[in-house]
Amino acid sequence: MAAYLVGQITVKDDKLWQEYVSGVAESLAPFEANIIFRGKRDKVLAGSHAYNLVVVIEFADLSTLDNWFNSEKYQSLIPIRDRAANVAITSYQA
């Protein structure tokens, strides 16, 4: 059953963020993940929401998503991510 990662983002350092995004793209390849959507928030229609960017990534299943997240390559990107942006990452199963 497909699984989805949703990243909600507010960038603090554009240069570092681009370095992180490039690294993520490389890290996803062995896991056959697909970036479904990347976008910039237009407006909040209800409630409150602190982030202005979003990414949705599809994985074959939750196990594959977890294996990617815990992979050596992705884990090595976390310090860059944390310096580059405020990020909330959640996973969902279809």
Residue frames relative to the residue before (quaternion, step in Angstrom):
aa qw qx qy qz dx dy dz
M 1.0000 0.0000 0.0000 0.0000 0.00 0.00 0.00
A 0.5232 -0.6690 0.4314 0.3043 3.59 -0.80 1.01
A 0.1378 -0.7578 0.6335 0.0729 3.52 -1.24 0.66
Y 0.1902 -0.7968 0.5699 0.0647 3.53 -1.11 0.74
L 0.2250 -0.7210 0.6406 0.1383 3.50 -1.11 0.82
V 0.0952 -0.7673 0.6323 0.0490 3.56 -0.97 0.89
G 0.0919 -0.7827 0.6152 0.0210 3.54 -0.74 1.11
Q 0.1102 -0.7675 0.6300 0.0442 3.55 -0.87 1.00
I 0.0794 -0.8624 0.4915 -0.0912 3.51 -0.56 1.24
T 0.0056 -0.7107 0.7012 0.0567 3.49 -1.33 0.63
V 0.3100 -0.7894 0.5093 0.1461 3.57 -0.46 1.27
K 0.2242 -0.7675 0.5911 0.1057 3.54 -1.07 0.93
D 0.7875 0.1109 -0.0195 0.6059 3.59 1.15 -0.72
D 0.3606 -0.7862 0.4638 0.1917 3.58 -0.24 1.30
K 0.6578 0.5167 -0.3195 0.4453 3.60 0.92 -0.87
L 0.6751 0.4705 -0.2906 0.4883 3.59 0.88 -0.90
W 0.6231 0.5472 -0.3440 0.4404 3.58 1.02 -0.76
Q 0.6550 0.5004 -0.3168 0.4692 3.61 0.93 -0.81
E 0.6080 0.5346 -0.3443 0.4755 3.59 1.09 -0.69
Y 0.6566 0.5067 -0.2981 0.4725 3.58 0.95 -0.89
V 0.6626 0.5135 -0.3088 0.4493 3.61 0.83 -0.97
S 0.6412 0.5150 -0.3217 0.4693 3.60 0.97 -0.80
G 0.6625 0.5056 -0.2969 0.4663 3.56 0.97 -0.86
V 0.6265 0.5283 -0.3360 0.4643 3.58 1.01 -0.78
A 0.6307 0.5369 -0.3418 0.4441 3.60 0.90 -0.88
E 0.6592 0.4965 -0.2982 0.4796 3.59 0.95 -0.86
S 0.6838 0.5099 -0.2913 0.4332 3.57 0.92 -0.90
L 0.6473 0.5469 -0.3162 0.4265 3.60 1.13 -0.60
A 0.5483 0.6798 -0.3853 0.2980 3.59 1.04 -0.77
P 0.7079 0.4557 -0.3030 0.4465 3.67 0.72 -0.87
F 0.6967 0.4681 -0.2614 0.4766 3.59 1.22 -0.40
E 0.3742 -0.7655 0.4517 0.2644 3.58 1.35 0.15
A 0.2882 0.7584 -0.5191 0.2689 3.57 1.00 0.91
N 0.2306 -0.7711 0.5812 0.1201 3.56 -1.17 0.61
I 0.3334 -0.6981 0.5921 0.2256 3.55 -0.92 0.90
I 0.2673 -0.7976 0.5292 0.1108 3.55 -0.48 1.26
F 0.8120 -0.0703 0.1236 0.5661 3.55 0.89 -0.94
R 0.0031 0.7249 -0.6886 -0.0185 3.51 -1.21 0.75
G 0.1825 0.8137 -0.5383 0.1216 3.55 -0.84 0.82
K 0.4138 -0.6673 0.5664 0.2504 3.49 -1.40 0.27
R 0.5209 -0.6576 0.4516 0.3037 3.56 -0.90 0.95
D 0.3313 -0.7219 0.5795 0.1823 3.51 -1.03 0.91
K 0.7405 -0.2600 0.2109 0.5827 3.57 0.72 -1.12
V 0.4346 -0.6419 0.5581 0.2959 3.53 -1.29 0.36
L 0.2698 -0.8046 0.5144 0.1233 3.56 -0.60 1.17
A 0.7890 0.0038 0.0023 0.6143 3.59 1.19 -0.51
G 0.7985 0.2549 -0.1993 0.5077 3.58 -1.03 0.72
S 0.4887 -0.6230 0.5047 0.3440 3.54 -1.21 -0.58
H 0.0151 -0.7924 0.6084 -0.0413 3.53 -1.13 0.70
A 0.2990 -0.8181 0.4725 0.1345 3.57 -0.50 1.21
Y 0.6795 0.5150 -0.2894 0.4351 3.62 1.14 -0.48
N 0.2728 -0.7958 0.5192 0.1509 3.58 -1.10 0.64
L 0.7232 0.3114 -0.2324 0.5710 3.61 1.28 -0.02
V 0.0763 -0.7833 0.6146 0.0538 3.55 -1.24 0.47
V 0.0475 -0.7517 0.6555 0.0556 3.54 -1.27 0.55
V 0.1159 -0.7593 0.6374 0.0610 3.55 -1.11 0.80
I 0.0514 -0.8019 0.5948 -0.0215 3.58 -0.73 1.12
E 0.2570 -0.7774 0.5610 0.1217 3.56 -0.89 1.00
F 0.1004 -0.7607 0.6408 0.0252 3.53 -1.08 0.94
A 0.6527 -0.5262 0.3697 0.4005 3.59 -1.20 0.43
D 0.7814 -0.1283 0.1320 0.5962 3.58 1.03 -0.83
L 0.7042 -0.4692 0.3212 0.4251 3.58 -1.29 0.18
S 0.6103 0.5595 -0.3549 0.4343 3.57 1.03 -0.71
T 0.6622 0.4927 -0.3006 0.4779 3.59 0.95 -0.86
L 0.6218 0.5283 -0.3360 0.4705 3.59 1.00 -0.80
D 0.6766 0.4890 -0.2915 0.4670 3.59 0.86 -0.96
N 0.6434 0.5194 -0.3252 0.4588 3.60 0.98 -0.82
W 0.6347 0.5031 -0.3328 0.4830 3.59 1.01 -0.76
F 0.6743 0.5112 -0.3107 0.4330 3.59 0.76 -1.04
N 0.7480 0.3925 -0.2064 0.4939 3.58 0.98 -0.82
S 0.4196 0.7175 -0.4631 0.3076 3.59 1.28 0.04
E 0.6280 -0.5489 0.4034 0.3762 3.54 -1.21 0.59
K 0.6497 0.5303 -0.3196 0.4409 3.58 0.94 -0.89
Y 0.7066 0.4398 -0.2913 0.4717 3.61 0.75 -0.95
Q 0.6385 0.5373 -0.3369 0.4362 3.59 0.90 -0.84
S 0.6378 0.5322 -0.3286 0.4495 3.59 1.10 -0.67
L 0.6548 0.5209 -0.3075 0.4531 3.60 1.22 -0.41
I 0.5010 0.7024 -0.4090 0.2974 3.59 1.18 -0.43
P 0.6489 0.4977 -0.3585 0.4503 3.67 0.85 -0.70
I 0.6274 0.5122 -0.3361 0.4806 3.60 1.06 -0.71
R 0.6326 0.5449 -0.3203 0.4476 3.58 0.92 -0.95
D 0.7116 0.4822 -0.2664 0.4361 3.55 0.79 -1.03
R 0.6554 0.4703 -0.3139 0.5008 3.60 1.15 -0.52
A 0.6981 0.5144 -0.2608 0.4242 3.56 1.09 -0.78
A 0.8351 0.0015 0.0819 0.5440 3.59 0.98 -0.79
N 0.4063 -0.5958 0.6104 0.3278 3.47 -1.44 0.13
V 0.0086 0.8293 -0.5517 0.0882 3.57 -0.60 1.15
A 0.0988 -0.7218 0.6801 0.0818 3.53 -1.18 0.75
I 0.0738 -0.7952 0.6018 0.0075 3.58 -0.82 1.04
T 0.0094 0.7883 -0.6139 0.0396 3.55 -0.88 1.01
S 0.2429 -0.7542 0.5879 0.1631 3.55 -1.23 0.45
Y 0.1152 -0.7809 0.6137 0.0171 3.52 -1.21 0.75
Q 0.2499 -0.7399 0.6028 0.1635 3.52 -1.17 0.62
A 0.4134 -0.7174 0.5051 0.2436 3.57 -0.91 0.94
